[in-house]
Amino acid sequence: MGQKAGLKAVSLDDKYDLGAESIFVSGTQALVRLALMQKERDRRAGLNTAGYVTGYRGSPLGGLDQQFGRAEKILKANDVLFQSGLNEDLAATALWGSQQAELRGEGRFDGVFGLWYGKGPGVDRSGDVFRHANNAGTSRHGGVIALMGDDHTCESSTTAHQSEFHFVDVMIPVLNPAGVQEIIDYGLHAWALSRYSGAWVGLKAVKDTIESTGIVDGRLDRVNIVIPEDFVLPPGGLGIR
C-alpha cells in the first residue's frame, strides 16, 4: 500500500507570519502584511525603519482600520504605528511630517515609511496636502503610499469616483493592482519608487481587489527591487531636505 498524503498544517495566523510562503488573505489583510514585510525587508538591508499608517475609513476601505487594529500587537512589535485620522487631510499632513523625522539627525529611526488611506471624497478634500507634501518630497529611507479607495459605480458612496485624475493633477504617480497578490507586490514597488523619486505614490483600491480574498505568495524575497543606475541624481538628491 502506498503512503497516505499528509495535509499541510495551516493557520489563520499565517497571514502575518513572515516565514509563511503561501498564505490566504483578503485585500485589507494584505496591506497589514505589506507593512510588516517592508519593515523586515528594511531590517535585512541594514535599515532601522518604522511604519506609520493613518487615514479615514470609507467604502471600499471601510474595514481597513479594523484589520490594522486587530493586528496592533504584532504591528507594535515591528515599529509600525496605526492611528485612525480625524479626517483625511489631517492624516495626510501627519504623513508629510513623518518624512521630516530625520532631517536634523535627531530621529530614532533611519526613516518612516507611510501609508495614507481614504475614499474618493477624502482624496478631493486632501488636494492641498497632497500637492504640497509631494512637492516637498519624501525621505530617502521613508516613502509614502496614498491608498485611494474608489467606488466607480457609486454603490455605497455619495458620488462615483475615479481618483487617478486628481493624482495626475498633483503629479503623484499611480499604481493599479489587479488582485490581492499585486496589492503586496505593487505596494513594495510603490515604497521603493517613493524613496527613489521623492514623490508620493498612489495605490488604487476598488472593491474587486480590496474586498476579495486569495492565496498569495508571501515570500519576503518575491519582489526584487532594481534601483536605476543609469540616471544621475541632482546634488542633494530628489528627497525632502
WOCORRA-V73148 format. One record per pair of residues at least 4 apart in sequence whose C-alpha atoms are under 6 Angstrom apart, sorted by the first residue. I is the first residue (numbers start at 1). J is the second residue. Records with the same first field share a line. If there is no record, write none. Layout:
I->J ; J
This chain:
15->23
16->33
21->217 ; 218 ; 219
22->216 ; 217 ; 218
23->215 ; 216
24->214 ; 215
25->29 ; 213 ; 214
26->212 ; 213
27->180 ; 210 ; 211 ; 212
28->64 ; 210
30->34
34->184
37->41
42->47
43->47 ; 48
48->109 ; 110
49->109 ; 110 ; 111 ; 112
50->79 ; 80 ; 112
51->80 ; 112 ; 113 ; 114
52->80 ; 81 ; 114
53->82 ; 114 ; 115
54->83 ; 84 ; 85 ; 91 ; 116
55->84 ; 85 ; 88 ; 91 ; 116 ; 117 ; 118
56->85 ; 87 ; 88 ; 118
57->61 ; 62 ; 118
58->62 ; 119
60->149 ; 207
61->149
65->69
72->76
75->80
76->80
85->91
88->122
89->126
96->133
99->138 ; 139
101->107
102->106 ; 107
111->141 ; 142
112->142
113->142 ; 143 ; 144
114->144
115->144 ; 145
116->146 ; 147
117->147 ; 148
118->122 ; 148 ; 149
119->148 ; 149 ; 150
120->150 ; 161
129->133
130->134
131->170
134->199 ; 200
136->240
137->198 ; 199 ; 239 ; 240
138->143 ; 198 ; 239 ; 240
139->239 ; 240
140->195
143->191 ; 194 ; 195
144->200
145->200 ; 201 ; 202
146->201 ; 202 ; 203
147->202 ; 203 ; 204
148->204 ; 205
149->205 ; 206
150->161 ; 162 ; 206
151->160 ; 161
152->160 ; 161
153->160
154->159 ; 160
167->172
168->172
172->200 ; 201
173->201 ; 202
174->201 ; 202 ; 203
175->203
176->203 ; 204
177->182 ; 183
179->209
181->216
182->186
183->187
186->190
189->193
190->201
193->197
194->198 ; 199 ; 200 ; 201
197->238
198->238 ; 239
205->210
206->210
207->211
233->237
